[in-house]
Amino acid sequence: MIVLDSSLLIAYHNQKDVHHRRAVVFLDDFVEGKYGRGLLLEYVFLEVMTVLTAKLGLVPASEVGQALLNATELDFLPCSDFFDESWECFRNQRETAMGFADAAIVAAARKLAGGFVATFDAELRNTSGIRALPAR
């Protein structure tokens, strides 16, 4: 299992993103089963919808959202299930400056995915216990 971060999903759907090509290659491999099942946190979904609406518009963002919710390779995780762990991760960070959504990703990845996170986010890549993919 691997937790998907918004940076990866946004890069995949935004052709102007500097990481677009790497996101396409990674997600093609993911869909083929190379990384196991994906975990999509509610907070990540929120971030992706917000950014893609701003960059691409409501209709394309809605289409991406529906595709994510229908994806058979993904399990959707309501964040209320991980609120306490997310809060602990957020408030106890010392060497990082993660936002709350990233703290939820870290908490879920550590507990459910062996620390694996699909991300381009430098802060997540430098977090103890996180095994970030794709490789740099």
C-alpha positions, 0 to 999 in steps of 0.5 A: 500500500502507498499513500498518494499525496496531492503533489503527485496527483496535481502534477499528473493532471496539470500538464504545466507542472514541472513534475508532470512527466514523472507523475505520468510514469509513476501513476502508469506503474501504479495502475499496473500494480507495481506499488500495491493499493493506493490510499487517498486521504480525504484531506488530499482529495480536498487539496487536489480539488482546490488546486485543480479548480484554480488551475483548470476550472470546475469541470475538469477538477470535478472530472478528476474528482469523480475519477479518483472516487471511482478508481478501483486501485484506491481506498478512500480514507476519511480523515476523521479516522486519523485525526488524533494521530494527525494532530500528534504528528503535527504538533510534535514535529521538530525538524519539519514544517508540515501543514496539517494535511501532510501530517495526516499523510505521515500518520496514515503512511506510518500506520497503514502503508509501511511509510510509503508515500507517493509525493514530490513534496520536499518536506514529506521526503525529509520526514523520518519514517517516510519512504518517498516515491518516485525516486528523485 
